[in-house]
Amino acid sequence: MNVLSDRYGRHFPYLRLSIIPACNFRCTYCLPNGYHATPGAAAPLSLAEIARLLRGFAELGMHKLRITGGEPSVRHDLTEVLRTASSIPGVRKLAMTTNGTLLSRKLDEWMEAGLNAINISVDSLDPASFARITGHDRLDDILAGIDRAVAVGLPSVKLNAVLLRDVNDHELPAWLDYLRERPVGLRFIELMQTGDTLAFFRERHVRAEALETQLQDAGWELLPRAADAGPAREYRHAGYAGRIGIIAPYSKDFCAGCNRLRVTATGDLRLCLFGEFGIPLRPLLQEDDQLEALVRAIGGQLVRKEQTHHLHEGRTGITPHLASTGG
């Protein structure tokens, strides 16, 4: 089997696939005015195109797949997407990132289709703050869905919280209470600047490393990073059932352990979330006999992957907001 690697010695067993750019939330750090379709924009990849894409990446050693959006549950055939993905030989971990609004109703269906890991965006445990951030008052329902995911034994349940200065950056004590008895992972994500969010970024950005120092001072222990893990530095504490991860994109050497590639909902390969270009793969997803050409095309692009992003320089590439590429 071929293995995707770049000129810096990094390997890429992890693919993040957006299946739809639309989202039903209005998060202040992403789509504060809600999602608005671009007139004339191409439709998202079909099930057949998704299957061909995933077979190509599996040929190149991809074994961890994360389905993203926008919000993936907005797509009406999400269950069929999951079933298609789980049927691809070589895909061992099938994860999804969601806002959790359909979790209580759809979890059993998604698990039957092959889902074995989920990340739920929960930016605050305070209902008023949650509504302020997301534009929706659905926190209780989402938390109930998370408890159900734990109760039915979903192998991996993680929560994502974007840190926002003077909005939710004071909530660590509440989160510690939440994690004391719940075996879930919590990811604190440092706010990242994108093309549409410069003013918001300047107002609300807070360094995640400050929170990391608090954890270390409280006795939380840094864990070794798994080979196919995401970018979080993960901590555990003997007094808590849950774990805490810190995603700090502005920290030193953040990109050194990069192991993931992205494909947009319309089939563009993105070598970096903040890259300057996309590589259109859709023309190679139209027939089953294009697999060899697809594999060559994907593998041939890794030489173009840069050693690091350029966020420190204020360069956000072609990403207008996180929903456009699935984060």
C-alpha positions in Angstrom: 0.0 0.0 0.0 1.2 3.5 -0.8 1.5 5.9 2.2 0.9 9.6 1.9 3.9 11.6 3.2 5.4 15.0 2.5 8.9 16.3 2.2 9.1 17.1 5.9 8.6 13.4 6.9 5.0 13.8 8.0 2.4 11.1 7.2 -1.3 11.6 6.5 -3.6 8.7 7.6 -6.4 11.1 8.6 -8.8 12.8 6.2 -11.4 15.4 7.1 -14.2 15.4 4.5 -16.8 18.2 4.4 -20.1 16.9 2.9 -22.0 20.2 3.0 -21.1 23.8 3.5 -24.5 24.8 5.0 -25.0 25.1 8.8 -28.1 25.7 10.9 -26.3 27.6 13.6 -25.1 31.2 13.6 -21.9 31.0 15.7 -20.3 34.3 16.3 -16.8 33.1 15.4 -17.9 31.4 12.1 -21.2 32.4 10.5 -22.7 35.2 12.7 -25.2 36.1 10.0 -26.1 32.5 9.2 -25.3 30.5 6.1 -26.1 32.0 2.7 -25.5 29.9 -0.4 -23.4 31.3 -3.1 -25.5 31.7 -6.3 -24.4 29.2 -8.9 -22.2 27.2 -6.5 -21.6 23.6 -7.3 -23.6 20.9 -5.5 -21.9 18.9 -2.8 -20.3 15.6 -3.8 -22.8 12.8 -4.5 -22.6 9.4 -2.7 -20.9 7.8 -5.7 -18.3 10.6 -5.8 -17.7 10.3 -2.1 -17.2 6.5 -2.4 -14.7 7.0 -5.2 -12.8 9.7 -3.3 -12.5 7.6 -0.1 -11.3 4.6 -2.1 -8.6 6.7 -3.5 -7.5 8.0 0.0 -7.7 4.5 1.4 -5.3 3.3 -1.3 -2.9 5.8 0.1 -3.2 4.7 3.7 -6.0 6.7 5.0 -7.7 4.8 7.9 -9.2 7.7 10.0 -12.0 9.7 8.4 -13.9 12.6 9.9 -17.1 13.8 8.4 -17.7 17.5 8.8 -19.7 20.4 7.3 -20.8 23.2 7.7 -23.1 21.0 9.8 -23.2 17.5 8.4 -26.7 16.7 9.8 -28.1 19.3 7.5 -27.5 16.9 4.6 -30.5 14.6 4.4 -28.6 11.5 3.3 -26.0 11.7 6.1 -26.8 8.2 7.2 -26.1 6.9 3.7 -22.8 8.9 3.7 -21.8 7.2 6.9 -22.7 3.8 5.6 -20.8 4.4 2.4 -17.7 5.6 4.3 -17.7 2.7 6.7 -17.9 0.2 3.9 -14.6 1.4 2.4 -11.8 -1.2 3.0 -9.2 0.3 5.3 -11.4 2.8 7.1 -11.1 1.9 10.8 -12.2 5.0 12.6 -15.3 6.9 11.3 -15.8 10.1 13.2 -18.1 13.1 12.7 -18.1 16.7 14.0 -21.6 18.0 14.6 -23.5 20.7 16.6 -25.4 17.8 18.2 -29.0 19.1 17.5 -30.0 15.7 16.1 -27.9 13.5 18.3 -30.7 12.3 20.6 -32.9 11.3 17.6 -30.3 10.0 15.2 -27.4 8.5 17.2 -28.6 4.9 17.0 -29.1 5.2 13.2 -25.6 6.8 12.8 -23.9 4.1 14.9 -25.7 1.3 12.9 -24.3 2.9 9.8 -20.7 2.7 11.2 -20.1 5.8 13.2 -17.7 5.1 16.0 -16.5 8.5 17.2 -18.1 11.9 17.5 -17.2 15.5 18.4 -19.9 17.8 19.5 -19.5 21.6 19.5 -20.4 22.9 23.0 -18.9 26.3 23.4 -20.5 26.9 26.8 -22.3 25.1 29.6 -24.2 28.2 30.5 -27.5 28.4 28.5 -27.4 32.1 28.0 -23.8 32.1 26.8 -24.4 29.2 24.6 -27.3 31.0 22.9 -25.3 34.2 22.6 -22.5 32.3 20.9 -24.5 30.0 18.6 -27.8 31.8 18.0 -29.7 28.8 19.3 -31.2 27.8 22.7 -30.6 24.1 22.3 -28.0 23.4 25.0 -30.2 21.1 27.2 -31.1 18.9 24.3 -27.5 18.7 23.1 -26.2 17.8 26.6 -28.9 15.0 26.8 -27.6 13.7 23.4 -24.1 13.6 24.8 -25.2 11.7 27.9 -26.9 9.2 25.6 -23.8 8.7 23.5 -21.9 7.9 26.6 -24.6 5.6 27.9 -24.8 3.5 24.8 -21.1 3.0 24.6 -20.0 5.1 21.6 -16.2 4.4 21.7 -15.2 8.1 21.4 -17.2 11.1 22.6 -15.5 14.5 22.5 -16.7 18.0 22.9 -15.3 21.1 21.2 -15.3 24.6 22.9 -13.9 27.6 21.1 -12.3 30.0 23.6 -13.6 33.5 23.4 -12.3 36.3 25.6 -14.8 37.7 28.1 -17.5 35.3 26.8 -16.6 31.8 27.9 -12.9 31.9 28.9 -13.8 31.8 32.6 -15.8 28.5 32.5 -13.0 26.1 33.4 -14.5 25.4 36.9 -17.9 24.5 35.4 -16.2 22.2 32.9 -14.2 20.5 35.6 -17.4 19.7 37.4 -18.9 18.3 34.2 -15.8 16.1 33.5 -15.5 14.7 37.0 -18.0 11.8 36.3 -18.3 11.8 32.5 -15.7 9.9 30.4 -15.6 12.3 27.6 -12.8 14.4 26.0 -13.1 18.1 26.0 -11.2 20.2 23.5 -10.5 23.9 24.2 -9.8 25.4 20.8 -8.0 28.7 20.4 -9.9 31.1 18.2 -8.3 31.3 14.7 -8.5 34.2 12.4 -10.1 33.6 9.0 -10.7 35.8 6.0 -14.1 37.1 7.3 -13.4 37.4 11.0 -10.4 39.8 11.5 -12.4 42.3 13.7 -14.0 39.5 15.8 -10.6 37.8 16.2 -9.0 41.0 17.5 -11.8 41.5 20.0 -12.2 37.9 21.3 -8.9 36.1 20.8 -7.3 34.6 23.9 -4.2 32.4 24.0 -5.0 28.8 24.9 -1.6 28.4 26.5 -2.9 30.3 29.5 -5.5 27.7 30.1 -2.9 25.0 29.7 -0.8 26.5 32.4 -3.9 26.4 34.7 -4.3 22.7 34.0 -0.7 21.9 34.7 -0.7 23.9 38.0 -3.8 21.8 39.0 -2.0 18.5 38.5 -3.2 17.6 35.0 -0.8 15.3 33.2 0.1 15.6 29.5 -0.4 12.4 27.6 1.7 11.0 24.6 0.1 11.8 21.3 -1.4 8.9 19.3 -0.2 8.5 15.7 -3.6 9.3 14.2 -4.7 11.9 16.7 -5.8 15.4 15.9 -3.8 18.4 16.9 -4.9 18.6 20.6 -2.4 18.3 23.4 -4.4 16.0 25.8 -4.3 16.0 29.5 -5.7 13.6 32.2 -6.2 13.8 35.9 -6.7 10.9 38.3 -9.6 12.7 39.9 -11.6 13.1 36.7 -13.3 10.6 34.4 -12.9 13.0 31.4 -9.9 14.4 29.7 -9.0 17.8 28.4 -7.3 18.7 25.1 -5.8 22.0 24.1 -5.7 23.0 20.5 -3.4 26.0 20.2 -2.7 26.9 16.6 -0.6 29.9 17.5 1.8 27.8 19.6 5.3 27.0 18.6 5.7 23.9 16.3 1.9 23.4 16.0 2.2 22.1 12.5 5.1 19.7 13.2 2.7 16.8 13.9 0.2 17.6 11.1 -1.3 14.3 9.9 -4.5 15.3 8.2 -5.7 16.5 4.8 -9.0 18.1 3.9 -11.5 17.8 1.1 -14.2 20.4 0.7 -17.9 19.5 0.0 -17.3 20.1 -3.7 -14.2 18.0 -4.0 -11.3 20.4 -3.6 -8.2 18.9 -1.8 -6.9 21.4 0.8 -3.3 20.6 2.0 -3.8 23.1 4.9 -6.8 24.7 6.5 -5.2 28.0 5.8 -3.6 27.2 2.4 -3.6 29.5 -0.6 -5.1 27.1 -3.1 -7.3 24.1 -3.5 -6.8 21.2 -5.9 -10.0 20.1 -7.7 -10.4 16.3 -7.5 -14.0 16.1 -8.7 -13.1 15.5 -12.4 -11.4 12.3 -11.2 -14.5 11.1 -9.3 -16.8 10.5 -12.2 -16.1 6.8 -13.1 -14.8 3.8 -11.1 -12.0 3.3 -13.5 -10.4 6.6 -12.6 -9.1 5.3 -9.3 -5.5 5.0 -10.4 -5.4 8.5 -11.8 -7.0 9.8 -8.6 -4.4 8.1 -6.4 -1.6 9.6 -8.6 -3.2 13.1 -8.4 -3.5 13.0 -4.6 0.0 11.7 -4.0 1.5 14.1 -6.4 0.2 17.1 -4.5 2.0 16.5 -1.2 5.2 18.1 -2.4 3.2 21.4 -2.4 2.3 21.1 1.3 4.1 23.8 3.3 5.9 23.2 6.6 3.6 25.5 8.6 0.6 27.7 8.3 1.1 31.5 8.3 -1.4 32.6 10.9 1.2 34.4 12.8 1.7 36.7 9.8 -2.0 37.3 9.4 -2.2 35.1 6.3 -5.4 33.1 6.4 -5.3 31.7 2.9 -8.6 31.1 1.0 -10.6 30.2 4.1 -13.3 32.8 4.6 -14.8 31.0 7.6 -14.5 27.6 9.2 -17.7 26.3 7.7 -16.3 26.6 4.2 -13.8 23.7 4.8 -15.1 21.9 7.8 -12.5 23.3 10.2 
